[in-house]
């Protein structure tokens, strides 16, 4: 049952993307939308009257298989629902890449949907239904998470700008702050209760057709010799990515060495964006330490307080703008990443 929820406001559309929420069987696999959505609608019809539309994404699958084309399809689906008059959308998503989808929608939707729209993304660690696909699973967190998401949408007032939230384990957080912290149990996600982060400003209209061809590489720093680090980074840059995200130690620290400096100079000449983030979940990057400050001298951009998922989303937004290398660097530096 849904308690203490104002259900008198605008209708809500639900998008089903698969994930554990709609899984059955052993091993677990998502039910096809044609099977799952009618059952879900039947279960929710009395206690969740604001849910007026149940639709499925183009591909129902485990969220670990999602790729940028899926996010383009999701954006198009949200645009279509907005054109139908839905200002509030609840998205049921697998947990593996939920934080990435949430952060990406928070970056893109304000720029590609003209009217304000409110999104809440949820999922579950345990299937909604029993293995037979009929009865509710009494041990599942699925219905509880959906109720949290539904309440967030019902209780939210009309706003002047779009917003995107993640609802899980009885809590909700701004999308850009969320990270998955447990693979199989609850609590599943952690976030911070800060204000919504404004998306990266758009100098040129986003080219959504550039989204499927994103090429972002990640380097996870380990305590290795500087020569080895340089060699590994050089291999990444030689593969011609659009951007390289370095997950460094502490507050964005990496050993300073001529070999690493040379590779970073090569990245600048190859017009590969290099952004340094941190392996630490909270606190973000700052260049207060000499071990990190030197990176800025070689054109490396700071991730600020952004998580890996939020960094991916912000880089995607930047790379979907028809800008040159210098413009992209300036755009990144001019925007706070907190």
Rosetta blueprint (number, residue, H / E / L):
1 X L
2 X L
3 X L
4 X L
5 X L
6 X L
7 X L
8 X L
9 X L
10 X L
11 X L
12 X E
13 X E
14 X E
15 X E
16 X E
17 X L
18 X L
19 X L
20 X H
21 X H
22 X H
23 X E
24 X E
25 X L
26 X L
27 X L
28 X L
29 X E
30 X E
31 X L
32 X L
33 X H
34 X H
35 X H
36 X H
37 X H
38 X H
39 X H
40 X H
41 X H
42 X H
43 X H
44 X H
45 X L
46 X L
47 X L
48 X L
49 X L
50 X L
51 X E
52 X E
53 X E
54 X E
55 X E
56 X E
57 X L
58 X L
59 X L
60 X L
61 X L
62 X L
63 X H
64 X H
65 X H
66 X L
67 X L
68 X H
69 X H
70 X H
71 X H
72 X H
73 X H
74 X H
75 X H
76 X H
77 X H
78 X H
79 X H
80 X H
81 X H
82 X H
83 X H
84 X L
85 X L
86 X L
87 X L
88 X E
89 X E
90 X E
91 X E
92 X E
93 X L
94 X L
95 X L
96 X L
97 X L
98 X H
99 X H
100 X H
101 X H
102 X H
103 X H
104 X H
105 X H
106 X H
107 X H
108 X H
109 X H
110 X H
111 X H
112 X H
113 X L
114 X L
115 X L
116 X L
117 X L
118 X E
119 X E
120 X E
121 X E
122 X E
123 X L
124 X L
125 X L
126 X L
127 X L
128 X L
129 X E
130 X L
131 X L
132 X L
133 X L
134 X L
135 X L
136 X E
137 X L
138 X L
139 X L
140 X L
141 X L
142 X H
143 X H
144 X H
145 X H
146 X H
147 X H
148 X H
149 X H
150 X H
151 X H
152 X H
153 X H
154 X H
155 X H
156 X L
157 X L
158 X L
159 X L
160 X L
161 X L
162 X L
163 X E
164 X E
165 X E
166 X E
167 X E
168 X E
169 X L
170 X L
171 X E
172 X E
173 X E
174 X E
175 X H
176 X H
177 X H
178 X L
179 X E
180 X E
181 X L
182 X L
183 X L
184 X L
185 X L
186 X L
187 X L
188 X L
189 X E
190 X E
191 X L
192 X L
193 X L
194 X L
195 X L
196 X L
197 X L
198 X L
199 X L
200 X L
201 X L
202 X L
203 X L
204 X L
205 X L
206 X E
207 X L
208 X H
209 X H
210 X H
211 X H
212 X H
213 X H
214 X L
215 X L
216 X E
217 X E
218 X E
219 X E
220 X E
221 X L
222 X L
223 X L
224 X L
225 X L
226 X H
227 X H
228 X H
229 X H
230 X H
231 X H
232 X H
233 X H
234 X H
235 X H
236 X H
237 X H
238 X H
239 X L
240 X L
241 X L
242 X L
243 X E
244 X E
245 X E
246 X E
247 X E
248 X E
249 X E
250 X L
251 X L
252 X L
253 X E
254 X L
255 X L
256 X L
257 X L
258 X H
259 X H
260 X H
261 X H
262 X H
263 X H
264 X H
265 X H
266 X H
267 X H
268 X H
269 X H
270 X L
271 X L
272 X L
273 X E
274 X E
275 X E
276 X E
277 X E
278 X E
279 X L
280 X L
281 X L
282 X L
283 X L
284 X L
285 X L
286 X L
287 X L
288 X L
289 X L
290 X H
291 X H
292 X H
293 X H
294 X H
295 X H
296 X H
297 X L
298 X L
299 X L
300 X L
301 X E
302 X E
303 X L
304 X L
305 X L
306 X L
307 X L
308 X H
309 X H
310 X H
311 X H
312 X H
313 X H
314 X H
315 X H
316 X H
317 X H
318 X H
319 X H
320 X L
321 X E
322 X L
323 X L
324 X L
325 X H
326 X H
327 X H
328 X H
329 X H
330 X H
331 X H
332 X H
333 X H
334 X L
335 X L
336 X L
337 X L
338 X L
